[in-house]
Amino acid sequence: MRGRLFWKILLGYWLIFIIMMQVLWISFAVYGNREPPENALARRLVNMQITSAVSMLQSGGMPALNAMIADWPVEDRRFLHVTPASQPPVGQTSPLVESGRMPKKIVEWVRGADRQGYLLSYDVESLRAQYRMNRRWHLFHIPEPMLWIGGVGGLLFSALLAWNLTRPMRQLRGGFDRLAQGDLAIRLFPSMRRRHDELSEVARDFDLMAERLEVLVSAREELLHDVSHELRSPLARLQLAIGLARQNPDNVENSLQRIEHETGRLDKMIGELLALSRAENGNQTGEEYFDLYGLVAAVVNDARYEAQVPGVEIVLQADAEQEYTVKGNAELMRRALDNVVRNALRFSGSGQRVTVALKRAEQQFHIVVSDQGPGVEESKLSSIFDPFVRVNSPKSGKGYGLGLAITRKVLLAHGGQAEARNGERGGLVITLKVPGWQA
């Protein structure tokens, strides 16, 4: 069953087609040749026969007129009547018929060659009736063939147009229904790409939306799976410590230490998950304006304090005279940068250097953090910003793989981006691109 839009388009265009045809027909009738064809034919025939009859009577009398009429077709003889009349009728006019309104009868008095008067009478109305077309009743004043051709043709055209417009809309409706039911694999553009119009652009946007939803849902499911997996281990150790404490009352202190340690790990993980969730919300960046150079310098100073134990040198390269104003959330940005610097410090050994460079690139600020550590395999560079992804290295520590994921989310929330690559001489280079504030 077609929807209401189909019938609206079908009937609307069809009625417009009929109305336009009616208007054109009326326009042609009004501004075209207003004289019916039978009038023009009757006028020429009447003028010719009246003129000939008058000429024959004046030159040869009745015998000459009868001889001429004998050569006429039988249908034309019955229109002309000749009767003797001594005097012309009152108010006689020219027998010639001018263009315009046709008289029903023409009467002419003529004096013949025999000095006898004759009255010529011509039945114009009967002549017109003989050549008049058989007029039929027309619906809307339109000839029947034109009505059939225009009506049926307009109906087919309107039906085709309505089907062409409503079919992709029904496909879009079906796509949204399937999407609402959870089918994120639905795609519409492959079946509508041949249209090359606005509806195909809508189908492309629908596919992009479906792909984005599929990625987001998949990421959420993966994150939920990873969180469940990461929480399972400390919870299992907590249960084990509780069970050992019950079985061996003399070892309660060791069990309590283990419970405290695992509780701290759970608290740290939950804190990082909350920070990740907060970073994903772009509305939390706020309307705060802060100096990016001061923030980077504070993070570097904190890292230098921790770097004294492993013996790692941390160098800050920046032009302190420039302006580094950024709009956003300073606390989130500090945590994002701190995660990157601590990650570089974790993978650096004694005597190695971590360089933090701050520079301006057109409308952005670039924070480049490079270390001299082992780097990351090229196949894993694109995934180090994903949650719970850890590099297999003795120096990776006991983190949960959420630090760089938080960094990327924070940068995306501020309209920037985070990139990673291996340095030419080894080590990992992470670039944070932050949009600068424009006054």
N, C-alpha and C positions, 0 to 999 in steps of 0.2 A: 504494500500500500504506500503510495507516494505521500510525502509530507505536505504540509500546508504551503510551504514555500514553493514547491513544484507547481501547484495549481495556481498560486498567485502569479508566478512568472508566466505560466502558460496562458492563462486567461487575460492577463494584463497586456502582454505583447500581441495576442491575437485580436483583442478589441482595438488596440491602437492601430494595428494593421488594417482592420476593417474601416475604422474612422478615417484614416489617411486615404484609403481608396475612395471612400465616399466624398471626401473633400476635393480630391483630385478630379473626380468625375463631375462634381458640381462646378469646379473651376473651369474645366474644359467646356462645359455646357454654357456657362455664362460668358466667358471671354473668347470662346471659339467662334465658329461660323453660326450665327443665330438663325439664319434662314434655313428652314427645312429643305432637303434636296428636292422634294416634290414641287415646292413653290418655284424654285429656279427652273425646273423642267417645264412646268405649266406656263410660266411667264414667256419663255422663249417660243413655245409652240403656239400659244394664243396670239402673240404679236405677229408671228410669221403668217398664221392662217388668216387673221383679220386683215392684215395688210394685203395679202394676196387676193382675198375675196373682194375687198374694196377696189383694188386695181382692175380686176376682171369685170366687175359691174360697170365701172366707169369707161372701160375701153370696149367691151363687147357685149355688155348686157347680160341677161339671164342665161342665154345659150352658152356664152363663154364661161360663166360661173359654174353652170351644171357640168360642163365638160371638165373643168378643173376638179370639182368635187368628186367626179367619178373616178379620178386617179387616186384619191385619198384612201387610206385604210378604212375598213368598215367601222372600226372602233372610233375613228375621228369624225366620221360624217354625222354622228348623232348629236354632236355638241353644237353644231352651227345650224341656225334656223333663219330662213329668209322669208319675209312677208312683205307684200306691197304696202306702202304708206305714203300718202300724198304730202304729209308734213312731218318734219323732224320732231322728236319728242322734246318736251320742255327740260332745260338744264343739261343738254347733251355735252359730253366732254370727249377728250381724245380717247380713241379706242385702245391706244397702246397702254400696256400694263407696266408701271414702273416698279422698281424694287421696293419692297416694303410689304404692306398689308395687301393681300390678294382679295379682289372683289368676288362675290359669288357669281355675278353675271355681268357681261359687257353688252351694251346696246349701242348700235351705230346706224345712223340714217345716211343713205347714199343715193345720189341721183345717177341712174344708169345711163348708158349710151342711147337708149331709146327714150330718154327724157322722162322715164318713169321713176318714182321714188320707191326705195326699198329700205326696209328696217332689218338690219342684221343683229341677231341675238346669239351670243356665245355663252354656253353653260360652263363657266370656269370651275365651279365647285365639283361638278361631276368629273371633269378632267383631272382635278387634283385627287379626287377619291380613287380614280383608276390607278394612279401612280403612287399613292400614299402607301408606305410600308405598314404591314400588319403589326400594330403596336400591342405588345403584351404587357401584362402587369409585372412590374419589376420590384423586388424587395429592396428597400432603401434607394429606390430610383437608380439601381445599377442593373445593367443587362445580365441576364441569367448566366451566360458563359463566363462573363467577367466575375460574377458573384461566386460561381463554383471554383474557378481558378484561383481567385484571390482568397476565398474562404478556406479551401482545402490547403492551398499552398501556405497561407499564413498560419494555419493550424499546425502543419508539419514543421514549419520553421520555428514556431513558438515552442512546440514540444521538444525539438532538438535542442534549442537554446536552454530551455528549462532543465532538461536532462543533463546537459553539459555543465550547468552551473550548480545543480543540486547534487550530482553524483559525488564530486570531491567533498562536499559538505557532509554527505552521509558517511564517506570514508573517514573524515576527521572525527565525526561523532563516534563511529565504531572504534577508532583508535583511542579516543579518550575513555570510552567504556572499558576497553581492554586494559588501558593503563591504570584506571581506577581499580580494576580487579587484581592488579599486581603483575600484569604481563609487561615487564619493562623491555622486552625484546621486540616489541612492535615497532615497525618502521613504515612510513607512508610515502616518503619521497621517491623510492624506486618505482612505485606504481603510478606516480603523478608527475614524473620529471618531464614527460613529453608535452605537458601543457604550456610551459614557458610563460606563466602569468603569475599574478599575485597569489593565487591559491597554491601553486607549486612552491612559492616562497614560504607560505604558511606551513606546508608539509615539511619543508626543510627545517624550519624553526621547531616544529613539533619533534622531529627526529633528534635535533640537538638537545631539546629539553629531555626527551626520553633517555638519550645517552648519558646526560648529566645526572639524571635521577638514578640510572642504573649504576653509575660510578659511585655516587654518594651512598646508595644503599649497600653496594658491595663493600665499600670502605667501612661503613658502619658495622656490617656483619663481621668483617675481618677484625676490626678493632674489638668488637665484643668477644670474638673467639680468642684473640690474643690476651685481652684482659682476663678472661676466665682462666686461660692457661697459666698466666703469670700469677694470678691470685691462688691458684690451686697448690702450688709448691709451698709457699710460706704457711698456708693454712694447714697443709698436711704435716709440716714440721711442728706447728703449734699443737696439733692434736697428739703428735708423737711425744712431745715434751710433757704434755699434761698426763699422758698415759704412763710415761716413765716415772713421773713424780708420784703418781698413785701407787705404782708397783714398788718403788724404792724410796721410802720416806727419807732415808739418809742422804739422798742425792737431790733434794728439793732445790737447793741453791743453784746448782748447775742448770736444772730445768727452768727455774725462774729467769736466769740469765738468757737462756735460749728463747724463752717466751718474750722477754723484753727486746731481744735483738730482732726477732721476726715481726714483732709489733711495730718496731721502728721502720722496718723495711716496708711493711704494709702502709704505714702512714706516709712514707716518702712517695710510694707509688701512687697512692690516692691523691696526694698533693700535686704530683706531676700530671695526673689525669685531669684534675680540675683545671690546672693551668692550660692544658691542651684544649679542653673544652672552652675555656674563656678566650683563648687565642683564636678559636674558630669563629667566634662571634664578632663580626666586624663592627657591630655597634658599640663595642666596649672600648674602642680606641680612644674615645672621648675628644674633648676640645682643648686639650692641654698643649701648650707650646713649651718646648724645652730645647736646650743647647745640646746637640748631638756630640760635639767635641767633649764637653764636660762629662757626659755620660760615658763615652768611650774611655776617657782618661780615668774615671773612677773605677771602671771594670778592670782596666789594665793594672791599676795600683793594687786592687784586691788580689788579682792573680799573681802579681809579683811577690806578695807576702807568702802565698802558698808555694810559689816556685822556688823558694829558698831551700826547701828540704830536698827535692830531687836535683837541684842545681841547674835549673833551666832559666835562660835569659829571655825576658819578654821586652820587646822594643815597640814603642809607639812612634809612628811616622805620620805627622799631620802638620798643617800650617795653622797655628793657633791664631793668626791674625784674621783669618777668613770667618765669615758668619756661617754657622751650621744650625740654623733654626729649623726644627721639625715639629709638625703638628701630629699629636697622637697621644698614646699612653706611655709615659716614660718608664714606668715600672715593668710593663710587658717588654718594652724594647730593651731594657737593661737585662732582663732575664734571658731574652733571646741571644743577646751578644755574649752574656756570661756563659751560656751553654756552649757556644762555639769556642770561646777562649779556653774554657775548662776541658773541652774535648781535645783541643790541640795540646794543652798541657799534659793530659793523661797519656797521650801517645808520644811524648817527647822524653828523651833520655838525658842523663847528666851531660852538661856541656853543649847541649843543643839550644837553638833559638826559636822563639815564637814571635813572629812579626805581625803587628796590628797596624794597618795603614788606613788612614781616613783621607779621602780626596773627593773633589767635586767633579761630576761628569754631567755637563749640561744642566738639566733640571733635577738631577738625582745626586745623592751622596752614596759613595761606594765605601763599604768597610771590608777590607780584604784581610783575612786572617790566614796566615800560612805557617806551617811547621816543617820540621825536618825529620818527621817520623816515617813509619813504613808506608804511609799512603793507603789507598784503597784499590782493590781490583776494579778494572775498568767496567766490568759487567755489573758491579754493585754500586757504582757511583750514583746512578739514577734512583736508587732505593734507600740511600742512607737517611733521607729525610722522612721516610715512612715510620709510623709508630712500631716499636718493638723490634726494629731491625738493628742488630749489633754486628760489628765486625769481628770476625774470628781472629783474635790476637791476644797474646798473653797480657798486653797492656790495656785491654778493653775494660777491665775492672768488673764490678758487679752492678752496673747500671741496668736500666730497663729499656734502653733504646728510645726514650721519649724526649730527650733533650733537643736533638736536631729537628724532630717533628714539631716540637713547640716553637722552635725558631722559625721554621717555614710558615707556620700558621700565623705567627705574629707579623711576619713581613707581609704576608698576603692581606692580613687585616688592615695594614697601613698602606696598602696599594703598592707594595714593593715585591721583591722576589729574592730567593736564596739559590745560589748555584754552587756546585762543587766540581773540582777537577784536581788531577794530580799535578804537582809541580814538575817543571822541567828537570830539576835536580833531585827529585824525590819529595816525599811529604805530601800533605793534603792542603789544598788552597780552597777556602770557602769565601765566597763573595756575597755580601749582603747589600742589596740595593734599596735605598730608602728615598722616597720622594721628598724633595726639599719644599719648604713652605715659601709661597710667593706672596709678597705683600700686596 
